[in-house]
């Protein structure tokens, strides 16, 4: 494929990219490269020679290199005078962030707003600001025409960047630039020059056939290849240029971004950053047709192709040949502009435009109070120390090696997460500690294998070698299945699920590296230097000969009863099982007269509202003094919950707020209103007159706040029969009247002018104003009242379920491939489904029992399923899968090439792996029990799921997966069943 201008792949404009000078000197860069990439390997060689083990130089160097790479983000922060913790990006719950609410610009929208359009908007914005899926960003619909965006820990520069990403329409289009040649576009050019005041040029049928479009930057095209251009004064007062481009009347034949498959970064002919695009087949066909028709004429005349982004001409290169599916957009782009452009193009264009400035913009304090945070951090620290101490006591020297591996594993995971700028929430940090508990699994497998080899009389060197070799296959099988789950979840899952998938993937890879590579390196060095001559280990489980499969009927009855009871409670509770993350609800913003503590406010609200709420402390972006006065309450209450059809959720919330803050120490801000005479406006035939009224307030309020109050009052107007008078709220406008520059800057006013159209009757307006006046006089001012959608939109919930389903299929496929039987995969999935159903039922049952005498004893709360709990469920899947694969791997080993699968084979396998199963469960339980007992409300529900998951996962690998495997393998008529029957007959004869 040939292209345009001087490049074989696409489009060019002969412009040089401006690059910002680097703040880091060349010598500093060289020093960093040496310190990270050279010094570790040199040091590895030096250490190896000092140990007189030259062949270990590269291995030691690789371990040092990985440690240095992982530590680099933290060292960088320290060397630049910051705290090392600044390398970790904390989530909304720990560090707060920025909250912005954007409104659709309906006056500029060509589409009618609908739930489908708004859902598509939410998806596109989410992909723009969180393309990797590793950040805890929330994007959701608010009300009918607004979108809320919550970004953790964003500074002012980040906020501006995010605003730009959100509000850019992101429409990409290619069109031919009009020229003055008679044979080309004479008719369109003549029409444009005859009507210079018109932006769009129409043909005789009224269709738009050409349009004047502004050129980006200082580019000039007037006089170039007879291009039709004219000077223009931009909105900001600067001088620019417009060119006339041709518009294809048939929308289906326009070459636009809807055919875009992907956009990626490349370089232009001058080495500057540019954007490469790839169209799908239809887009390639349309683009090929467009450029083919406008190739150079026989006399050498070249036409130009306009590259338009959001309606502005980015470049207009000349067409040299036909282009189909690929091309390059180049221009005077900075690296930052290219990155933003890629995010916008790959996320897709917005269905409708948003107003450039948010309706509301606040800084949010951490959602979890300082006391809750400290409890969580303390529990995480104690849990980590407990695992380390347990490993030291139980495995001694091997425990020292395991702890070094675990510490390096944690450093590697944290370093990787820092490099990709992932966001850490409190449950996320607890999950990291959980990875330590689960990473112990690989070490335990190896150590128990070494113990078995030593029991057979092997030398220490042989025991270490065989222990690692025989554990290798099991560890790889167990972890690869979980890696498959992580990959599928990342590709298909929601943003929240993708963030978990990244953490899971990194944690598994790093734990395999540290256990199999780093651990082996330590053992080899210490054994060869004769620093260890034996490995002493404790043993809580000796040789056992338990008949696990003999208890399968008891286990089946117990599991079935537990699942049935749990699911009955789940169905009975219905929507009460779900937290705000999944239900949405109503949010209101209120203000205190004096500063308050968020923990105090939350405690008072839990009385009337219960636990189904979140509270956010807000700070006006341009007023630091507002900190501690503004709060936003989110509750699951909605209009359907209010009971009486005439009672709205807003009125219910107002009453509960008055109940919660009735004392003088927590006085809510009230603003009263007075209004003048309602005046009739003189209209015209084309624009009938409406009404106008002046509003005066006792304190400053936003126009959006008054807008909400007035709409609520109009919606309450009824006919004589009690039915709503207005099915649709008539349009009206509010204009603030600023008495000072401060009021104008804050966009909060004491005086406003309200104008309504003729659809709102004068008497109804007076009724609404009187009702609004009464509400404001008797209740606190609510700056913002809106319904809000769940954090996870319905189609995203469907994609998450689809991801889980495909993950299960992938697990079956992999285990089928590795074990040569599909039955192994099906048995593993049966155990996973069992675990998820049991834990789901126990969550509902725990919430149900929280109000009984057992509640305080067991630490039960009114548990509700939220996003951290979903992460816990996914962790349970990974943990249970690990356990099951270890057992299956031993079954395969014990069975060998025997075509039969007998009960004794499975029992032997379960007994041989029992010590490993119990030790892994104990170390993981140590972590999750500590998190559950003292972690506080920030991770209580998360830890509750994990406690159940560890217990149930251990139980299911023994009593569910193994019996199901025997049942599937020995199903009637199968070859295995016949071989098993013969084997059992021979065994009975010999006995």
N, C-alpha and C positions, 0 to 999 in steps of 0.2 A: 504494500500500500504506500503510495506516495502522498505527500502532504502539501502544505502551503508555505510560501516563503522559502526558507533554506533548510528545513528540517523534514526528514522522511516520515515523522510520526505525527505531525499535527500542525498547530497554529502558533504563529510567533508575532510578537511586536518587538521591534529593535530597541529595546530599552534595557538599561542596566539596573539591577536590583541594588537598592541602597542597604548597606549592612551597618548595624550599629557597632561602634568600636567595642571590643571586648574589654571588660574590667580586669581580666586576668592576664598577666604578662606571659610572654612566651616561655621564659625561664620557669615560671611557676607551673605551667602546663607540663613541661619536660620533667620537672621534679615530681609531679603527681604521677605521671606515667611510670617513671622509674620506681617510685615507692610502691605502686600498686602491681605493676606487671613484671618488674625485674627483681626487686629486692627479695620478695618471698622465695623465688626459685634459687637465687644466690644463697640465701640463708639456709634453704633446704639442703643444698650441696655441702655447705659448711658444717651443718649439724650432722649430716650423714658421714662426712669424713671424720669428724670428731668421735663419732660412735664406731668408726671403722666398719661402716656398712654403706660403701659407696653406691651400691645398686639401689639404695633407698632414697637417694637424693631427690629424684623427680617426684616420688610419692609424697615425701615430706613437704617439698616445695608446693605441690598442688594443694595440700591441706592448708598450708599457710596462706596461699593465694586466695582460696575461697574465704578464709577468715578475714583477710584484709579487705577483700571486695565487699563483704557483708558489713564490715565495720566502717567503711568509707563514709556513708551518709552521716553517721554519728560523730566521727572524727572531724568531718568537715564543719559541722555545727559548732563543735567545741573550739576549733582553731579560729573560727570567725567570731568568737566571743558570745556564742549562744549556748543555751542549755542543750545537752545531747538529745533530750526528749523532743526538741523542736523538729527533729528528723521524722518524727511520727505524727501523722496527720490524724487528729482525733475527730470523732463524730459529733453530731449535734448533742448527744446525751452527755458528753464529757467536756466539750469545748464551746458549745453554742455555735453560732454562725449567722447567716443572713437569711432573712425571710422577705420575699417580694411577691406581690400579687399583681399580675398583669391583666389588662382588660382588652377584649377584642375590639378593634376599631370597626364597628359595624357600618359606619358611614363610608369606609373605603372597601368594604367587603362585597364581592360579587356573588358570594354564596350565602344561602340561608343557614343560620346557625341551627345545629341539631346535635344530639348526643354523639352521633357517629363522627361528625366533623370535630367536635371538641375532644373526643377520644383520640382521633388521629393527630390533633395538635399536641396533646399530652405526650404521645409516643414520639413525635418528631423532636419536641423540645428536650425530652429525656435523652434521646440519642445524641443530640447536639452537645449537651453539657456534661454527659457522662458516657462517652463513646466506648470506654473500656469496660464499664460496668463494675469497676472496683471502688467507686466512691458512693458513700451513703447519701445520695442526692434524692430528694423527694420532689416529684412533679405530679400534681393532681388538679382535677377540675374543682373550682369553687363557684357555687351558684350556677347560673346558666351561661355566663359569658366571661368568666374569669379563670385564670390559671395561677395556682400557687406554686412557687419554687422555693425550696429550702436547701441551702448549700452550707455544709459544715465548715467552720473555721475560715471563711472567706474574708480577705482584707479588701480595702477599697479598690485596689487595682483589679483584683479578681472579680469583684462585683461589677465593675464597668465592662470587663471582658465578657462576663456571663450575660449582662444586659444586651450587649451587641449580638451575641450568639442567639439569644432568645428572640429578639425582635426582628432580626433580618429575615425577610420573606424567603430567601434562599432559592428563588426561581432562576433557573438557567435556561437560556434560549439562544438560538443561532438564527440570524436573519441576514438577508442581502442588503447592503448599503446602496441607496439610490444614487444613480449618477446622471449626468446631463446629456448623455448620448441619445440621440433621437430614437435609435432602434431599440433602446433598452426600457427606460422608465419615463418617457416623456410625459405621459398623461398624469401619472402620480406627481411628478415634479411640478407640472403646471398647476395642478390643483393646490399643492402646498404653497407655491409662491403667490397664488391668487388670494389665499386666505392665511396670511402669516400669523394671525392671532390664534388660529386653531392648532391644537396639539395633535389631534388625530385627523387624518385625511380620509374621507369616505368617497365611495364610488356612487354611481347613479342609483344603485339599489340600497344605499345606506350602510353598506359594509365597510368596516375600517380596512383600508388597503395600504396605508403608510402612516408613520408616526414620527414625530421629532423626539429623539432621545438624547439625554445629556451624556456627555463624554466624561469619563473619570479623569481626574487630575488636570494636568496642563496640556494634554495631548491636543494637537491641531491637525485637522484633516481637510480644511478648506483649501482648495487648489490642488489636492492630491488626486490624480486619476479622475478628475471631474466629479469628485464626491460632492454631494449637496450638503452644505454645512452653513451654520449661522452662529454669530456670537450670542451669548445668553448671560444674564445676571442671575447667579444662583441665590438660593434662599438665605445663605449666610452673607450675601453681599459681594462675594468674589466673582470675578469674570471667568467664564468658561465657554464651552462650545456645544452645540447640539448638531447631530447629523440626522438626516432623514433615512429611516430604514423602511423596508417593505414588509408589510404584514400579510401573511398568508390568510385569506378569508376563511378557509376551511381549517378549523382548529385541529382536526385529526391529522392534518398534513404538516403541522408545525413541528420543528425539531426542538424539543424542550427537555428539561431535566427529568421528566417522568420516565424517559427511556434509559436513564442512567443506571448502569449496573454497579459501577464503583468509580471512585476518584482516588488518586494516589499522588504522592509528591514526586516530582522529577526536576530536571533543570532545563533551562532554555539554552539557546545557542551561545549566550554570553556567560553561562555558568550560574545564572541567578535562579532562585527557586521558582518553580512553576507547578502547574497542576495538570496531571494526565487524566483523561477521562476515557471510559469505555462504555459504549452503548450496547443495548441488547440488539437482537436481530432486526426488529421492526425499526428501532431508532437508527441502526446502521443503514437500513434500506432508505429511509427518509433523508438521512444526511447525505447518502451517496447520490440520491436523485437531485437534491438541492445543489450540491457542489458540482455535479456533472453538468447541469444546465448552465452553470455560470463559470465554466472554465474559460481561459483566455481566448479572445477572438483570433481569427486568422491574421489580423493586422497586429497582433501582439498586445492588444488592450487587456488589462487585468481588472477584474471586478473585485470587490472587497466583501468580506464576510464579517458581520458584527457579532462579537461575543458579548452577550448581555447577562448581567447578574443583577437581579432585583431591578430590572428596567434600565440600568445604566450600561453604557458601552464601555467594556473593560479594554477591548482592543478591536481593531478592524483590519486584520491582515489581508493581503491580496491572495486570491485563489489561484494556485498554479496547477492543480490537478484534483481529481475526484478523491474525496475522503468518505470512508464508510463508518466503521465502528470505533475507531480510536482517534484521539487528537490531544493537543496540548493547549492549555490556556496559559498564556504568559502575559506579563505586564510588569509594572513597577511594584512588585510584591515584596514585602518584608517576610521574613520567616514566620513571624507571628500571624500575618495576614493569611499566609498559605495554610497554616495549621487551622485557623478559624474557618477558612473557606472549605477545607477538607471535611471538617466536622459538619458544616452546614450542608454541603452537597451530599455527603454519604447518609445524612439523617433524613434528607428529603425536604422539599419545600413545605412551608406552612400552608394549610388549607385556606386560612383567612389571616389578614394582617393583625398585628397587635399594636396597641398604642406604645410609642417609644419609651415613655416613662411609666414606671409602675404606679398603680393606684395607691399602694401602701408599701413602705419599705422600712423594715426594722432590723436591728441587731438583736439576736436572741441569746439569752444566757443559757448555760448548760441545762438540759431538761432534767437531769438528775442533780439533786442538791449535793452540797459538799459532803454532808454526812453519809449519804448513800454512796457517793463515789469512794470515800475513804474506806467504808466497809467492804466494798467490792475489791478495791486494790489490796487491802489487807488480806482478804480471803485468797486472792490470787497468789500473793507472796507466800502465805502460809502453806497453801496447797503445793506450790512448786518445791518449797523446802522439805515438805513431808515426803514427797516422792524421792527426792535426792537422798534424804536420810534413810528411807526404807531400802533403797538400792544398795547403799553403803553397808548397812547392817546385814542384809540378806546375802549379797553376792561378794562382799569384801573387795578384793582387788578388781574383780570383774565389775563390781558396782562402781568403782572409781572410774574405770574406762567408760562404762555406760553413762555416768554423770557428765564426763567430759564430752561425750558424743551428744548428749541431750542439750548441754549448754551451747555447743557449737550449732546444733540443730535450731535452737531458738534464735541465735544470732543470725543464722542464714535466712530463716523465715522472715524475721523482722527487717533485715537488710533488703531482701527482695521486695517486700511489701513497701518499704520506704522508696526504693528505686522506681516502682510503678505508681507511686503516690496514692496508694490505697488508704482508705479511711478505717480507723480503728474505733469501734464502739466498745462499751464495757463488756457486753456478751462476746464480742469479737476477741477482746483481750483474754477473757476467760476461756474462749475456744482455743487460743494459742497455748495456754497452760494445759488444756485438755490434750493437745497434740503431743505434749511432753509425756503425759500418761499413756497415750496410745503409741507413741514412738518407742516406749519401753517394750512394747510387744516384740519388735524385731530383736532387741537385745535379749529378751527372755528366751525367745526361740533359739537363738544361737547358744546361749549359756546352758539351756536345758539339753541341747544336742551335745555340747561338750561334756556335760555331766554323764549322758548316756555312753559316750565313747570311752570316758575314763572308767565307767563301771564295767565295760567290756575288757578292760586291761590295756587300753591303748596308752602310748607315751603321751606326754603333755603336748609335744609338737604335733603328733598325729591326731590327738583329740581336738586341738584347735583347728587344724586343717580340715578334718572331717566335719567338725561342728559347723564351721562356716560354709563348707561345700554343700552339706545336706540341708542346711537351713536356707540356703540361697534360693532354691527353687520355690520353696514354700513362701518365703518373704516376697519374692517377685510376683508369684501368682496372686497372693493376697492383696498386694498393693496395686498391681496392674488393673484388677477389677475395679478397685475404688478410683483409680485414675481415669478409667473409662467413664465412670459416673461423672467425675469432675468435668471432663471434656464435653460430654453431652449436655450437662447442665449449663456450662458456659455458652455453648453454641445456641441453645434453644431457650434457656431459662430467662426469667425476668432479671432486671438490674440487681435486685437484692440477692437473688439466687446466684447470679453470675459472680458477684463479689465473694460469696461463700465458696463458689467453685474454684476461684483463683487461689484463695487461702488454702483450700483443701489440696489442690494440685501441688502448690509450692511445699506445703508441709510434708506430703507423702514423698516427693522427690528428695527433699533434704534429709528426711529420716532414713530413707534407703541408703543415701550416700554416706551419712555419718555412721550408721550401724554396720554396713557391709564393707565400706572402704576405710573409714577412719578407725573404727573399732578393730578391724583386722590389722591395720598398720601398728597400732599400739601393742596388741598381743604379740605380733611377730617380733617387734623390736625388743620387748621385755623378755620374751622367751629366748631369743637368740643371744641376748647379752647375759642370760642366766640370772636376771634380776628376779625372776619368778621360777620356781621349780615345781610348783604345784598350785592348783586352784581350789581353795577351800570355799565351800558354799553351804548355806543353811538348807534344810529340806523340811518343808512343812507337809509335803505330800510324798509319801514313800511309794513303794510298788503297790498298786491296787488291782483288784479283780472284781469290780462292781458290774452288776448286770443292768446297765442303763436301758438297753432296748426292752428288757423285761418290764419296765415301768411305762412303756409307751401308751398303754390304754389309760392309765391314771393321768399321765401328762396330757393326753388328748382331751380327756374330760375336763381337767383343770383349765387348760388353755381355752377350750370352747366356752366354758362357763364364764371365764374372765372377759373374753371378747364379747359375748352376747350381753352380759351385764353392762359392760362399758359402752357398747354401741346404743343400748337402750337409753342410758343416761345422756349420751351425745344427742340422740334424736329428741329426747325430752327437753333438753336445754335449748336446742335450736340455735337461734342467732346469739343467745347468751354465751355460746362457746367462743365467739369471735371478739377480738379486741378492736379498737378504733382503726388499727392498720388495715383491717379487712371490711369493716362496716361503714366507715365514714360517719357523718353525723352533722352536728351544728357547732360552729365556732363563733365566739364573741370576744371582742377586745374591750376591756374596761380599764379605768384609771382610778388610782387612789389619790387622795389629796396629799398624803405623806408617803415617804418611802417605806417599803415593806420587804420582809424576807420571803423568798420563794417557798421555802419549806413550811413557813408559818401559813402562807396563803393556801398551799396545797392541803395542809392538814385541816384547815377550816372548810375547804370545799368538799372534802371527802365525806363530811357529815351528810349534807343534802344530796350529793351526787353519787356517793359510793366510790368504788375504785375504777369505774368506767370513764376515766377522764385523763387528759394530760394538761399540764399547765406550763406555759412558756412565759418567761420574763422578757419583756421587750424594751428596746431603747431606740428612740427616734434617731435616724441616721445622722441628723445634723444637730442633735441636742443631747450631749452627754449627761446633762442634769436630769433628764427624764428617766434615768436608770432607777429601777425600784418602784416606779409608779405605774407603769403600763404592764398589763398582763393579758395573755390570750388563753382562754379556756376552750378546750375541745372536749365535747361530750358526745356519747352515742345517741343522745336524745335527738329525735327528729319529729316532724309534725305528726307522723303516724303514731308516735308514742304518747302524744299529749292526751289521748283519750277523747275528750270532747272535740267534735269536729270544728268548733269555733275557737278552740284554744290552740294557739300555735306554740311550737317548741320555744320560740323567742320569749313569749310571755311566761312560760314555765321556768325558763332559765332566769328571767328577771326576778321572779319570785324567789327562786332558790338562792340567787346572789344576795338579795335583801336579807334572807334568812341566815346566810353564812357570815355576812359582814354587818351585823346589826349593832356592834359596839362602836364606841367613839374612837378607839385606837385603830380601827380599820374602816375609816370613813371613805366611801366611794365618792368620786367627783360627780356632781350633778350640774347640768346646764339647763336653764329654763329658756323658753322662747316666747317672743311677742311677735305678732304679725300685723301689718297695716291693712288698709282697705284693698280689696281685690279690684283691680282696674281692668277694664276691657281694652284690648289692643285693636287698633284699626288695621284691617287686613286689606287684601286685594282679591281680585277674581281668581288669580292663580294661587294665592296663599291666604286663606281665610284667617281672620284675626282670632287670637285666643285671649288669655288673661295674664296679668302680671301682679305680683305681690312682693312687698319688701319684708324680709325676715330679720329680726334682731335677737341675738343670743346673749346670755349673761356671761358666757365664756367662749373662748375660741374653739371652733369645731371645723372638721373637714367637710367639704361639699359632698363627698361620698357618704359620710355619716348621715347627713341630712337627707340625702337621696334615699338611703335605706329606710329611714323613719317615715318619709313621705310615701314611699311605695307600699310600706306595710299598712299605713293608714288608709290609703286608697283601696288596697286589696280588701280591707275590712268593711267597705261600704256595701250594703246589701239592698236588694229590692224589697218590696212589701211582703213578698212570700218567703223572704229569708235567703233567697239565692244570691250568689255573687253578682253584683251589678256589672263589674268589669272583668271579662274573661282574660283580657290582656291590658296591662297597665298602660294608660295613655302616655305618650311621650311628653317630657317636660325638661327644662334646662335650668341649672342652678349656676349662678355667677357670683363668686366671692367679691366683696367690696373691701379692699384693704385700707385700713386706717394708718398703717405704718409699713415700712419696708420689711420689718420682721414678720408681719402677718403674711405679706406677699411671698417671702422666702419659704416660710413654714407651710404655706398653703392651708392655713387654718384661720378662719375668719369669725368676726363677731357680727358681721352684717352680710346678707346675701340678697340677691334678687332672683326670684323664681318666675319663669315664664312657662306657661302651659299652652298647648294647642287647643283647638276647638273641640277635640274629642273629650276633653275633661270638662264637664259642666261646671259652671261657676258655683252653684250651690254645693256640688260634691267637693269642690276644692275647699270651700269654707268648712265643710264637715270634716274633711281630712285634716285640715290645719288645726281645728279645735281638738280632734282626737290626738293628734301628734303633740300638741301643747300640753294636754292632760298627762300623757305618758311621760313626757320629759320632766314635768313638774313633780311627779311622784316616784320616779325611779332614776337610778344612776344612768349616766350617759354611756351608751355602748357604741364605741367608735366604729365597730365593724360587726356585722351580723350576717352570717352566710352559712349555707350548707356546704359541706366539703365531701369529696369522694374519698374512697379508700386509697391508701398509699399504693396499693396494687390494683390496677384497673382489671376489669373482668376478663378482657382478652389476654392480659398478662398472667392472670391466674390460670387460664386455659393453657398458655404456653408452658407454664411451670409444671402443670400436670402432664402435659405432653412430653416434656423433658424427662420427668420421672418414668413415664411409661417406656420411652425409648431407651432410657438407662437400663431398665430391667431386661429389655430385649437384648441389649448389648452385652449385659452380664451373662445371660443364657448363652449367647453366641460364643463369647470368649471361653467360658467354662466348657462348653461343648467341644470347642477346638482343643483346649488343653487336656481335657480328661477323656476325649474321644467318645463321650456319651452325653446326649442332651439331658438325660435324667439328672446329672449332677447340677446342671444349671437351673433346672426347674425346681429341684429340692432347695437350692440356695435362695431362689426367689420366694419360695413358699415360706422360708424362715423370715425373710425380710418383710413380707406382707404381714405375717403373724406379729412381728415386733412392732410395726407401725400401728396396727389395729389395737394391740394391747396398750401401748403407750397413749394413743389417742383416747381410748376409753378411760384409762387411769387419770388422765388430765381432767376429763369431765367429772369423773368420780371424786377426785381430790377436791375439785371446786364445790361439788355437792356436799361433801363431808366437812368442808371448812367451817360451816356453821354449827357443827356438832361438837361434842366433847373431845372427839379425836383431833379436831382441827388444830388447836393450840399445841397439843402433845406432839403431833407429827409435823408441825410447821406449815400446815396447809393454808392456802389462800383461795380466793375466788379466781382461780387460774383461767386466763383467756388466751386463745391462740393468737399470737402476734408474730412479727417477722423474726425476732430472736428465737422463738419457739420453732419456727419453720427450719431455721439453721440447726437447731438441736435435733429435729427429726432427721435431717439429712446426715448429721453426724452419727446418729444411731444406725442409719443404713450402712454407713461406711464401717462402723465398729462391728456390727453384726456380721457383715460380709467378711471382714478380716477373720473373725472367729471361725466362721463356717468353713472358709477355704483352708484354714490350717488343719481342721479335722478331716476334710475331704482329701487333702494332700497325704495325710498319714494313712487314710483308708486305701488310697491308691498304692502307697508303698507296701502296706501289709498284704494287700490282695495280690500284688505282683501281676503275673500273667495268668492267674487263676481265673477261668471264665465265671466262676461262681462268686456270689457275694453273700456270705453267711452272717448270721447274727453274731457269731463269735468273732469274726473279722472286725466288724464295726465296734463291738465292745472292747476288743484289744486296742483298737485305734483310739477310742475315747479314753481308755485308761492310760495309754501312753502319753496322750496330750493333756491329761487332766492337770498336771502341775503347771504347765504353761498357761492353760485356760484360767486357772484360779489365780495365778500370780499376776497375769495381765489385768484380770478383773479387779484384784485387790488394789493394784497401783492406780488404776483409773478411778475406782470407787473412792480412794483416798482423796483424789482431787475433787470429784464432783460432790462428795458429801460435805467437804469443807466449804465449797462454794455455796452449797444449799443451806448449810447451817448458819454461816456468818457472813455470807456475801451481800445481804441486804436486798431490798426490793428491785434494785437494778438488774440483778441476774437470778432472782429467786425462781421464777417460772422456767427460765432457761435451764438452770441447774436441776430443777425437779424432773424435767423431761430426761435429762442425761442420767440422773440416778436410776430412774426406771429403765432407761435404755440399756445401760450397762448390765443390770441384773437380768433383764429380759433377753438381751443379746447373747449372754453367756448361757442362759437356760435353753434358748432356741437352738443354738448350735449343737447341743447334746440331745435334747428331747424332741426337737421338731425336725430339723434338717436331716439328721441321721435316720430316724424311722421313716421319714418320707422317701429318702433315697432308697432304702431297702424295699419299700413298698413299690416304688416306681421300677426299680431294677428287676424285681421278682414278680412283676405282674403276670397273670396267667398267660401261658402260651409263649412266653419269651425264652430265648436261648439261655439267658442267665438263670431264669427260674428252674429250667430243667437241670442245669449244671449244679445249682444250689441244692436241689432235691437229692441228686445223686451224691453230692458231698456230704449232706446230712445223713444219708443212709449209711455211707461208709463209716462215718463217725460213730453212729449208733452201733454198728456191727463190731467195730474195734473196742467199744466200751463194754 
